[in-house]
Amino acid sequence: MTDRSAWSFADDRGRLAAADSRPSRVLAYIQAGATLWDHGICPEGIFGSGHDGAEPDRAKTGTLPLDAVDYRGAGDGLDVETLLRGAPDLVVAVSYGHGQLYGLDTETAKYLEERVPVVVIDVGQARTLDQVSRRFAELAQSLGGAREPDATSGLDAARRRLRAVAGTRPEGLRVVALSPADQEQAYVARPQMWPELRVLAELGVRLVSPPDGAGVNWATLGWADAAALEPDIVLTDVRAHAVPLVEIAAPAWQETGRRARTVPWNPEPLCSPQAHARFLGLVADAVEGATGD
């Protein structure tokens, strides 16, 4: 494909986005934009979701050069004219199933698609992390991004390392993934619903599930019930809207908080080999540290 050739890409809704030439001014949901950057594509702009605020959430931006990327905002502040102010020639959005553009209301998404080609990548629970990563790589390649063999080999090495260190504890360290809601409650992840957590389980990490009950992706538990899961390692949500785990003062959590090792976790992960390798490395560090206690 040359810069002057026609461009098209079939997205995860089964829709074909097409243009007379390869898009060069990409507007992306923040997670997608940071992932594309790892593949050599710098978006001209990014936008957030209802969880985000007036500034981009650094937990989601990875290594994006924020001084060179226009943040359009998030939530109610997003309308079609705001989204299009940088004259993008392609929008890259994500979906958690059913094709709905995450972070945009239905009417805004509809009007946006009438003005500019839109590609949607499904990052939902029905996909594996490898599938999502492969789709971003395919999109980036279609946009002129370069393959990075070192990134793939680095991910393979990170997987081998985590599998090896997890295997040093046959009974398995207890790992809980959660998002602190406030001083009373935590949202505890149901590991099977999160592609990146399923990868940890495949590599031998023992992820502890909260009790069955309400909530598809998360169970809402009081801190005493979260502590009762007896985690050796806590994967804690570090997005800006989550309460930092170190600020939780609930008495029922204090002993667990002192004992357990913590790993920063972004539930909206960058879906690139580099980012995934970094996360696996942090988990491996925690497992090694806990094994040596």
N, C-alpha and C positions, 0 to 999 in steps of 0.2 A: 504493500500500500504506500502511495506517495502522498505528500501534503495536498496535492491538487486532485486526488481521486475522490470519488464519492465515498462517504463513510456511513456505516450502519452497524447497529449492535442490537441483538435480541436480548431483552432484559428478562428478569425472573417472573414477570407477569405474562410472558409470552408475547410482549409487544415489541415491535421493531422501531427503534429510534433511528432516524436517518437525517443526513445533512449533505449538502452539495460538496463539502470539503470536511476534512477532519477537524473536529472542534478543538479550539485552543484556549477558550475562556470558560473554564468549568466552574460552576457554582455547585457546592456539595453540602450535604448534611455533614456536620462536624466529624463524625466517626468515619464517614466515607472519604472526606477530604484528607484527613490525617493518614488514612490507609493508602490513598492514591499517592500521597507525597512519598511514602516509603517505596513506591514503585516508580518514582521519578516524574510524577505529574504534580505540578504545583497549581492548585485551584486559585482562581482569581478571587473567590469569595466562599464563605462557609456560613451556615446557619445552624441554630440549635433547636432544642425541643422545649416543651413546657417545663422541664426540669431546670432549664438554663436561664441565665440572667442577662444583664446588660454587657457583660464581658465573657469571652470564651472560657469555658471550663478547661483549665490546664490538665486535668486528669484525662481529658478526651483528645487533646490536640497533638499528643506525641511530640515529634520533632518538627512540626509545621513551623515555618518562619512567619510568625504572626505579624511581624512588621511589614510583610509583603502580601498579606492576605486580608481581604476586607471581611470583617465579621458583620453580618447583616442583623444580628439579634436573634430573638427567640420568642416563642409563645404568641401572645396577643399582638406583639409589635410587628409581626410578620404579615405583610400583604404582598400582592403581586408586584406592585411598583417598587417596594423596598427590595424584594428579591431580585428584581431585574435592573437595579440601578447601576450595576457594573457591566451591563450589556453582555451577559453570559450567552454562549451559543450552545450550552449543554448544562442540564441539571442532573446531578447524581444524588439519588435519595435512597433510603433504606426502608425496608418493610419488615414487620414481624408477622407476616402472613396476610392473606386476602388482598394483597396489592396496595393497601393503604399507605400513603407516603407518611412516614413517621415524622412528627414535629410540625406538620401542616394540616390545617383543617380541610375538610373535603372540598369546599368551594374554592379555597385558595389553590389547592392542588389542581382542580379542574381548570381554572383560568390560567394557571401557569403552563399547563400542557398545551393550551391553545396558542401560546406565544413562543415556546421554545421546546426542543426535544428533551425528553426526560427519560433517564434510565433508572430503574429501581432494582436494587440488589436485596434479596431476601436474606435477612440475618436471624430469622426466627428459630424456634426450638426444633423444627422439623429438619433443619439442615445440620450437617456436621461442620465443624470449624474448617476442615480441609476443603469442603465444598464451597463455603463462603469465600475463603481465601483464594481459591482457584478462580472464582468468578471475578473478584476484584483484579486479579492478575490478568485475566483475559481482557477486561475492560481497559486496564491501564495500557496493555500492549496495543490495543486497537487505537489508543490515543497517542501512541508514540513513546510510551514508557519503555525503559530498558529492563531486560531480565538481569537479575543479580544472583549468579550461582553461589556466591559466598553466603548470601542470606539463607538460601535453602540448606546448604551444608551446615550453617550455624544452627538452624532449627533442628536438623537431624541430630547434631551433637547434644543440643539441650535436651532433646527427648531421651537420648541414651543415658545421659547423666541422671536425669530425674528417675528413670526406671531403675537405674542401678542403686541410687541412694534410697529410694523407696523400698527396695528389696532387702535393705539391711535390717529392716524391722518387719519380720514376717507377720506379726500380729497387726501391724499398721498403726501409724499415728492417727489420731482422730482429728480430722480437718473439717471445720465449719466455715461456710461462706455466709456473710451477713452484711446488712446495711443498717447502721444505727439510725433509728427514726427520731428518738428523743430520749430523755432520761428515764422514761417508763418502758419503752418498747424497742424491739429490733425486728427488722424484716430478715428472716432466715431463709436462705435460698434452698430450693428443692433441686439438688445437683443435677438430676436427670433432665431438667428443663433448660440447662445452660450448655451450649456447645463447648465452650472452653473448659467448663468443669467436667464434662464427660471425657475430655481428653486426659485430664488429670487421673480420673478413675481408670482409664485404659492403660495408663502408665504405672499403675500400682498404688496410687494415693488413695487412702481410705477416707472418702467423703461421707460425713454423717448427715443424714436427712432429718429434718424436723418431723414432728408427729403429723399424721394425716389430718386433714381438716380443710378449712376454707383457704383459698388462695392457690392459684395454679402454679405460679413461679416462686412465690414467697409465702412463708407462714409468718404471721405476726405473733411474736412471743414477747412476754415480759422478760426482763433481764434474768430473773431467777430461772425461768424455763430455758433460756439460752445457755446459761451457765450449766444447767443440768445435762446438757449435751456433752459436757466434759471435753471441750476441744483442747488438743495440744497445740494446734495451729489455727489461727483465725485469718481467713481472707476477708479483709474489711473494705467496704466500698469507700473509695476516695474521691468520688465525684463531689462537686461543690455543694450540692444540696443535702448530702449526707452529713450527719454530725460526726466529727472526728472521734474515733474510738477512744482516744486518750482523754477526751472530755467527759466520758460517761462516768458519772459518780454514783450510780445505783449500788447500794451496799452489796446486793446479791451478786454483782458482777466483779467486785474488787479482787477477790482471790483469784478468780479465773483470769482476769485481766493482767495480774502480776505474773501468773505462771505461763500463760500461753504465748507463743511467739506469733507475731502478726506479719501479714504480707499485704501490701497495697493491692487492691483489686478494682478494676474498672469493669463493671457489668456491661459496658458498651465497648468491647475491646477493639483495638485496631486489628484488622484482619490481614496482617502481613507477616511474612516469616520472621522479620526482624523483631517486631513487637511481641509476637508469640514466644520467640526464643527468650526475650528479656523476662517475660512473665514466668516461664518455666524455670529460668535460672533463679528467680527470687524464691519460688516454691522450693526448689532443690536446696537453696541456702538454708531455708527455714527447717527443712527436714533434716539436713546435716546437723544443724545447730541443736535441734531437739534431740536427735539421736545421741549427741555427745553429752547431754545433760546428766 
